[in-house]
Amino acid sequence: MGAGREVSISLEGLSDKNLMQLKKLNVSIFPVRYNEKLYADALASGEFTKLAYYSDICVGAIACRLEKKEGGAVHAYIMTLGVLAPYRGLGIGTKLLNHVLDLCYKQSISEIYLHVQTNNEDAINFYKKFGFDITETIHNYYKRITPPDCHVLTKFITQP
């Protein structure tokens, strides 16, 4: 980067036109292969799914799904949040997660959660910085990757 050059990180909504960018990012970042249901849910989630652009290059994304729980409460589930390795540490993941946390707050969604492979210390530490806690460990959650176990990380969002 040139000294003094401001680099912008922008977030864009997901559409049929840029869906392939999310698919390519996920193949590059995650050891899991996602099915079409994830992408249909991502498209249906509106503002809860965003692509991140660093100087107009798509380098990261967050994809969420809203779920109705017993009693009618809506929870947010982070299906994927990832940034290409060379662009990590630049605040892109933080910007993506803060976007969704702000939406949860504004829409009175009191809980947001996700699954993380038990050996993914970087991801676990990242989420803990935002107030997520390990609330459950599921053995043999993943079918084709090692270790197959995951932690469920949950953040409860207190409303005013």
C-alpha positions as CSV (number, residue, x, y, z in Angstrom):
1,M,0.0,0.0,0.0
2,G,1.2,3.5,-0.8
3,A,1.9,5.6,2.3
4,G,-1.0,7.9,3.2
5,R,-3.3,6.2,0.7
6,E,-6.7,5.7,2.2
7,V,-8.1,2.2,1.5
8,S,-11.8,1.9,1.7
9,I,-13.7,-1.2,3.0
10,S,-17.2,-1.2,1.7
11,L,-20.1,-3.6,2.3
12,E,-22.6,-4.6,-0.4
13,G,-25.8,-6.7,-0.2
14,L,-26.0,-10.1,-1.8
15,S,-28.0,-10.5,-5.0
16,D,-28.3,-13.1,-7.8
17,K,-25.6,-11.0,-9.7
18,N,-22.9,-11.4,-7.0
19,L,-23.9,-14.7,-5.5
20,M,-21.0,-16.4,-7.3
21,Q,-18.5,-14.2,-5.4
22,L,-19.9,-15.5,-2.1
23,K,-19.6,-19.1,-3.4
24,K,-16.0,-18.6,-4.5
25,L,-15.0,-16.9,-1.2
26,N,-16.5,-19.8,0.8
27,V,-14.6,-22.4,-1.3
28,S,-11.4,-20.5,-0.7
29,I,-11.8,-19.9,3.0
30,F,-13.6,-22.8,4.5
31,P,-12.8,-26.5,4.7
32,V,-16.6,-27.3,4.4
33,R,-18.5,-27.4,1.1
34,Y,-21.9,-25.6,1.4
35,N,-25.1,-26.7,-0.3
36,E,-27.5,-24.5,-2.2
37,K,-29.8,-24.2,0.9
38,L,-27.1,-22.0,2.5
39,Y,-27.0,-19.7,-0.5
40,A,-30.8,-19.5,-0.7
41,D,-30.9,-18.6,3.0
42,A,-28.2,-16.0,2.4
43,L,-30.1,-14.4,-0.4
44,A,-33.3,-14.4,1.7
45,S,-31.7,-12.8,4.7
46,G,-31.5,-9.3,3.2
47,E,-29.3,-7.0,5.2
48,F,-28.0,-9.9,7.3
49,T,-25.7,-11.0,4.5
50,K,-23.0,-8.8,3.1
51,L,-19.9,-9.0,0.9
52,A,-16.9,-7.0,1.9
53,Y,-14.8,-5.1,-0.7
54,Y,-11.3,-3.9,-0.1
55,S,-10.4,-1.3,-2.8
56,D,-13.2,-2.8,-5.0
57,I,-11.9,-6.4,-4.5
58,C,-14.3,-8.9,-2.9
59,V,-12.3,-10.2,0.0
60,G,-14.8,-11.3,2.7
61,A,-18.4,-12.0,3.5
62,I,-20.9,-12.7,6.3
63,A,-23.9,-14.8,5.6
64,C,-26.7,-15.1,8.3
65,R,-30.0,-16.7,8.6
66,L,-32.8,-15.6,10.9
67,E,-34.5,-18.4,12.8
68,K,-37.8,-18.3,14.8
69,K,-37.5,-20.1,18.1
70,E,-40.2,-21.5,20.4
71,G,-42.3,-18.6,21.7
72,G,-41.7,-16.6,18.5
73,A,-38.4,-15.0,19.4
74,V,-36.1,-14.5,16.4
75,H,-32.4,-15.5,16.6
76,A,-29.6,-14.8,14.1
77,Y,-27.4,-17.6,13.0
78,I,-24.1,-16.8,11.4
79,M,-23.7,-19.4,8.7
80,T,-20.4,-18.1,7.5
81,L,-18.1,-15.2,8.2
82,G,-14.7,-15.2,6.5
83,V,-12.0,-13.0,5.0
84,L,-9.4,-14.1,2.6
85,A,-6.1,-14.8,4.4
86,P,-4.0,-11.9,2.9
87,Y,-6.7,-9.4,4.0
88,R,-7.1,-10.6,7.6
89,G,-6.2,-8.2,10.4
90,L,-7.4,-5.1,8.5
91,G,-10.7,-4.8,10.3
92,I,-12.8,-6.4,7.6
93,G,-14.2,-9.2,9.7
94,T,-14.8,-6.7,12.5
95,K,-16.8,-4.4,10.1
96,L,-18.9,-7.4,8.8
97,L,-19.7,-8.7,12.3
98,N,-20.4,-5.2,13.7
99,H,-22.8,-4.6,10.8
100,V,-24.8,-7.7,11.8
101,L,-24.6,-7.0,15.6
102,D,-26.0,-3.5,14.9
103,L,-28.9,-5.0,12.9
104,C,-29.6,-7.4,15.7
105,Y,-29.7,-4.6,18.2
106,K,-32.0,-2.4,16.0
107,Q,-34.4,-5.3,15.3
108,S,-34.5,-6.4,18.9
109,I,-32.9,-9.8,18.2
110,S,-31.6,-10.9,21.5
111,E,-29.4,-13.9,20.5
112,I,-26.9,-14.5,17.8
113,Y,-24.9,-17.8,17.4
114,L,-22.6,-19.8,15.2
115,H,-20.7,-23.1,15.0
116,V,-16.8,-23.1,15.0
117,Q,-14.5,-26.0,14.6
118,T,-13.0,-26.8,18.0
119,N,-9.4,-26.3,16.8
120,N,-10.0,-22.9,15.1
121,E,-8.5,-20.8,17.9
122,D,-8.3,-17.7,15.7
123,A,-12.0,-17.7,15.1
124,I,-12.9,-18.5,18.7
125,N,-10.7,-15.7,20.0
126,F,-12.1,-13.3,17.4
127,Y,-15.7,-14.0,18.5
128,K,-14.8,-13.8,22.2
129,K,-13.6,-10.2,21.6
130,F,-17.2,-9.4,20.7
131,G,-18.7,-11.0,23.8
132,F,-19.5,-14.4,22.4
133,D,-19.2,-17.4,24.8
134,I,-18.9,-21.1,24.1
135,T,-22.3,-22.4,25.1
136,E,-22.1,-25.9,23.8
137,T,-19.7,-28.4,22.3
138,I,-21.1,-30.8,19.7
139,H,-19.2,-34.0,18.9
140,N,-19.1,-35.3,15.3
141,Y,-20.8,-32.1,14.0
142,Y,-18.7,-32.1,10.8
143,K,-18.8,-35.2,8.6
144,R,-15.7,-34.7,6.3
145,I,-13.2,-32.6,8.3
146,T,-10.9,-33.3,11.2
147,P,-11.5,-32.6,14.0
148,P,-15.2,-33.2,13.5
149,D,-16.3,-31.4,16.7
150,C,-17.5,-27.8,17.0
151,H,-18.2,-25.3,19.6
152,V,-21.4,-23.3,19.6
153,L,-20.6,-19.6,20.3
154,T,-23.5,-17.4,21.4
155,K,-23.9,-13.8,22.2
156,F,-26.9,-12.5,24.1
157,I,-27.7,-8.9,23.0
158,T,-29.3,-6.9,25.8
159,Q,-31.9,-4.4,24.6
160,P,-32.5,-1.0,26.3
